[in-house]
Amino acid sequence: MSFFISQWSQIKAGGLPTQRRKIRAGFRLTEILVLYACNAIWAVPVVILIRMIRPWAHIRMGTLLSSRIGHFVADASIFLARQTLRPAGERTIDCFWFPEPTCNEQWSLMVRRQLFVRWWVRYLAGFNRLIPGGEIHDNPMPVVTGSRIVYGALRQTTARFEFSLQEVEDAKLFLRRRGWREGEKWVCLLVRDSAYLSLHPLHAEGGGNRWDYHNYRDSDIDSYVKAMLTLLEKGYWVIRMGKIAQSPFPLKDERIIDYPFVEDQSDILDIWLSANCYFFVSTATGIDIVPWVYERPIVYVNALPLIAGAFPIEHIWVPKHLRWMATGKNLTLKEHCKHGYSDIKDYDAAGIAIEELSPSEIAEAVMECEQRMTGTWVQKPEDDFRQERYWNELSKLPEFLRNNDYIHPAARVGCGWLRTMGDEFLE
């Protein structure tokens, strides 16, 4: 009874949009139950057979979350790495399914080529969980955190989902049409705004503000002009990534590709450009999981919360400034981690103001990455001291220890930003 009272209360509070959403959810649930009932005829006997033959062949079944690119790319890549590292002679067979349509059909195609993915595994996995005693046949999704175990697999093997020769040629043709020549390097730029998620079906169902709670992660595209101009002067191409964006990139140049506003977008390009860039500049969102998996260095700027840093990979992390509204003082490292919220309302309630990095601070972080890669970076002794102190202090904090057990040797916080924050930041 309490369930129905709760549903009625939500409909009263949310009005007609909530009512429609719940009706659609009811139809979807009914459809799923009918499908499972129909497929039980063959799936239940197969599940029993799978358990009987385990002494000779250990079959595991799992799901890949395919609606959001971050999980889809990371989870599938970790499963592939684990499969590659399996000891010779081990009789384990991994089977997968994922919901259709997916967030990226190219990635879906690549995964299907190298993992065993079939629609009917859905029912085997479902009934295996329903029938007691099947835990050993379950292949749960990896937890995407700073885990030594999870990301250790990626570091121990070069196995990655591969592009076909034709796919590579199609992707290069996109660049050649714009004047790119073989061997020229490009840097990808991804700046989060609310344009993409505003078109997500759940956004409208939630009354138009389904995803607004993390708009604190958005950034002003104009702030990135100085950094990208410096890269252009050094001979790089700049590709602004994202399928959809609110505003065009304000800087025009023949070596800037404003991808959200070109007509010949494709799912192949989303993946291939990100996987093959010289390095990637991101505000920590979406497709930047691809350079993560393909081991391209990433510069995270205006990235919050700090405690969610990409600790297991090579990167430079520079968060937005957090200041106490009452005093105007910067939060310390400990306070950054204690107040690492995922909802803008929590920052407001805590009395914390969020301020974006300046164009100079962004450019400084980007050029630190570029100079490290080209071997022209000069590390000052005081920078080494601050970095060591930063990571030592961070690794002691309970907020870090809850979800992380590994820090990549090349993980860094921006040297320039750390200098600006001063010694009091680390106290």
N, C-alpha and C positions, 0 to 999 in steps of 0.2 A: 504493500500500500504506500509506503514512504517513497518508493520509486516513482509512482504515478503522481503523487503530490509534488515531488521535486520537478517532474517534467512540466506539470501544469504551472508551477511557479515561474519556471524559466520562460514558458510561452507568454505568460502575462507580462513579464518584465521585458522580453525581447520583441513582442508584438508579432506582426505578420511574417517578417523575414525569419524569425526563429521557428515559427510554426511550419513554414515551408521547408526549412532545413531539416526539422525533425521528421516530417512526413517522408522526405526523400531518404533520410537515414533509415526509416522504418522499412521502406520498399527495398533498399539495398540489403538490409539484414535478412529480410524474407527471401530475397533472391539467393543469398549465400546459403541459407539453411536448406533451401530446396536443392541447390546444386550438390551440397554435401550429402544430403539424403539419397540423391540419385547415384552418386559416385561411391557410396558406401558399399554397394554390391560387389565391386571389384577391389576397392582400395583396402578394405579391412582384411580380406584374405591375403593380399600382397604384403601388408604390414606384418601379419603373422608369419608369413614365409620369410620375410627379411630377418625377423628375429631368430627364426629357426636355423638359418644358414650362417649366422654370425661367426661360428667357429672357422668357417672357410672364407667368408667374405663379409667384411664389416661395412655396411651401407649406412651413410649418414645423409640426412635431408635438412635443407635449410632454405631460408628466404633472404633475398636481397631487396633492401628498401630502394625502390627505383623512382620515387617521386621527387627526391631532392638530390642534386648532383653530388653534394658532399658525401653523403652516406653511400650512394651508388658507386662512386669511384673508389673511395677508401675501402669499403667492405669487400668488394669484388677483388681488388688488388691484393689485399691481405690473404684472402682465401687462395688466390693463385700462388702467392709466395709460399704459403704453408704446404700447398699441394706439391710444389716443386721441391721443397726441402724434405719431403717425406722419405724415410729410410727405404732403401731398395728392398723389395720383397714384402713390404707392408701391404696387406690385403684390405685397403680402405678405399671405398668408392664414395665420392661426394656428389650429391645431386642437389640442384637448386631450381627455384622458380622465382619469378618476380612479376608484380602486377603490370599490366599494360593499360594505357600507353605509358611509356617511360619519359623521364625528363630529357633524355638525349638518345636518339635512335642510333647514332654512331657508336656510342659507348655500349649500348645494348647489343649491337652487332658484334663488336669486338669481344665482349664477354661471352657471347654464345659460341664464338669460334674456339675459345680456349677452356671454357668450363662446361660441364654437362648441365644444361638448362632446358627444362621441359615444363609445359604448363601443368601436366598431371602430377608433378611432384608436390604441388600444392595440397592435394588430397592425401597423399601418403604422409606428408609432414603433419597435416592437421589431425589425421586419425592416430598417428603415432603418439601425438601429445595427449589425445583423449584417452587412449588405452593405457592404463598404468604399466610402468616398467620399461618405457621406451626411451628414457633419458639418454642412454648411451648411443642412440641412433639420431639424436637431435644435434644439429649443427648451428648453434646460435650465432647471431651477428656479432662481430667484434665490437667492443666498446671503444669508440674513437676518442681516446684520451692520451695523455703522455705516458703510455705504457711501454716499458722495456720489452715485455713479451709480445705485445701486438706489433709494434713497429720494428722489433728485432728481426722479424721475418723479412720485412722489406729490405733491411740493410744487408741481410745475408745472401741475397740472391739478386741476379740481374733480370730475372723473369718479370716481364711486364706485358700487358696486352698490346699486341702489335698491330700496326697499320699495314694494309696491303700495299703493293707497289702502285696500284692504280689510285688508291686513296691518297698516297703521298703526292703523286703527280697532280691530282685534282687540287690538292691544297696549295701546292707550289704555283699552279696556274693562276690561282686567285692573287697571289703576290706578284707574279710576273706581269699580269695585266696592269698593275699599278706602278711598274717600273723597277721592281725589286730584281736584283741579280743574285745568282747562286753564291752562297758564302757570306752574304751580308747579314749582320746580326740584327735581331729585333728585341725590343723590351715590351712586355705586355703591361698594361695599366688597367686596373679594375677599381673603380670608385663606386661604392655603394650609394644608391638612392632608392626611393620607394617606388619607382616606376614598375619594376618587375612584379613584386609581390602585390601591388595594388590591382593587378590583373588576375591574381590567383582566385579561383572560384570561392574559396573560404573567406576571402576578404569581403566580398559582397554579401555572403551569407551571414557574416557577423555584424551586419549593419554599417559596413563601410570602413571599419577601423580594426579589422581582425589582426593586422600585423603592426599597428602603430606603436605598440609597446616597446619595440626596439628601433625606433627611428633615430635614437641617439647614436646609432652606428653610421648614419648617413654623413656624407661629406660634400663640400662645395667643390665642384669640378674645376673652378677657376683657380683654386689654390695649388693645382698641380702643373700649371703652365710653366713656372720657372724651372722646375725639375726636368720636365720633358724638353724644354728648349735647350737645356744644358746637354741632354743626351743627343739631341739632333746635331748640335755643334760638334759632338764627338763622332758623328757618322752613323749612329744607330737609327734604325727605324723604330717608330713608336706605334703600337697597336692598342688602341683603347678597346677593352673587351666588354662583353655584355650583350645580350640579345636586345635589350630594351634599356633606354636611358631617358631621363627627363630633358636634358639639354645637350646640344652638340658640344664637342670639345672646342673651346674658344680660340685655340691656336691652329692656324691653317698652314700646312706645309705639304709638299709632295711626298714626304716620307712619314706623314702621320695618316694612319688609317683609323677613321672613327667608325669602328665596326657596327655599333648599334644603329647607325644611320646609312649603311650600305644595303643595296638591294639583293646582293648575291650571298647572303648569309647561308650557312649550312651547319648541321650538327658536326660534320667532319672538322670544319674549321675551329669550332669551339674547343675541341679536344686537341687537335694537331698543333695549332698555334700556341696553345698554353704549354703543351708538352715539349716543345722544341724552341722556346724562347731562350734568350741569353740569360735573362733573369726576369722576375715577375714582381711588379709593384701592386700591392693590394691593400684594401682596408679590412681584410679578413672576412670574406664572404664568397659563397657560391663556387665558381669555377676554379678558384685558386687552389682547390684540392688537387687539381691535375698536375701543376708543377711540383707540388708537395710529393706526390707519388712518383713522378718521373725525375725526381731529385734535381730540380732546377732551383737555384737560390731564390728566396722570396724576401722582399722588403715589406713589412707590414707597417703602415703609417695610419694615424688616426684610428688605431685599433683598440677596441675595448671589449670586455674588461681585460686588464693586464694579466690577471690570474688565468685567463683562457689562452695564454700565449702558446705558440707552436713549438713547445719545448723539445719534442723528439727530432726536429729536423734542422737543417742549416737555414738560418734566417736572421734578419735584423728586425727587432720589434720596437716601435715607437708609438706609445698610446697618446690619445688626446689628453689634454691637461685637465686635471680634476682639482677644483679649488673649493674651499669652504666658503659658502655664501656669507657667513657672519663675519669672517676675518679677512677673506681674500687670499689666505695662505694655501700653498699647494699641499695636497695630501702626500704623506710619506709613503714609502713602499708598503709598509705594514697596513696603512689605511687604504691604499689602493686595493690590496688583496682582500681586506675585510669587507670593503664596500664594492666588490666586483659584481654588480647587479646585471641582470638581463632585462630589466624593465625600467624605462625612463621614470616612471612614477616613484620607484624606490630611490633613485638619485635625488629627486625633488624632496621626498619625505625626509631624507637624511641631511638635507641642507647642502647638497653638493652641486656646484655649477660645472657644466661640461664646456670646454673651450677647444676648438679645433687647433691643430698645429698651424703655424704660419707658413707661407710659401717657402721661406728660407729654411725652416726646420725640415720641411718635406724634402727639399732639394738636398739638404745636408745628409739626410739618411739615405737617399737614393744614390748619391755620389760616393758615400762610404761603401756601399755594396759594389758599385762599378769599379772603384779603385782597388778593393780587395780582390776582385776577380781578375783585374789586369795586372796586379802586382805592384801598383803604384801607391797603395795606402801606407801611410806612415803612422804607426801606432806609438803613441806617447806613453812613457812609463806610468803617468798618472791615470791614463785610460785603462791600462792593465789592472792597476790597483782597484779602480772603481768597478770594473767588470767582475773581478774576483769577489769583491765585497758584495756586489749586487746578487750574484748567484749563490753565494754562501748564505746570505740573509734570506733570500727567497726560498731556498731548499729547506729551511727550518720551519717555515710557516705552516700551520695546520691546513690552511686553505689550499696550499700547494700539495701537501702530502696526501690529501684525501683522494686526489685524482691522478697523481703523477708519481712515477718512480724512476724517471730517466730524463736527463738533460743532454742534448746533443753537444758534442765538443765545439761545434761551430755555431751554436745558438748564442745570439748576442742581443743586448738592448743597445739602441743607437748611442754611439760614443758622444756625439754632439749634444744629444738630448740629456744624457746623464751628466755631462758637464754643466749644462744650463740648470738642471735641478739642484745641483749643489750637494754638499755632504749631508745637509739636514734631511734630504730625501731618504738616505740610507740609515738614519738613526732609529 
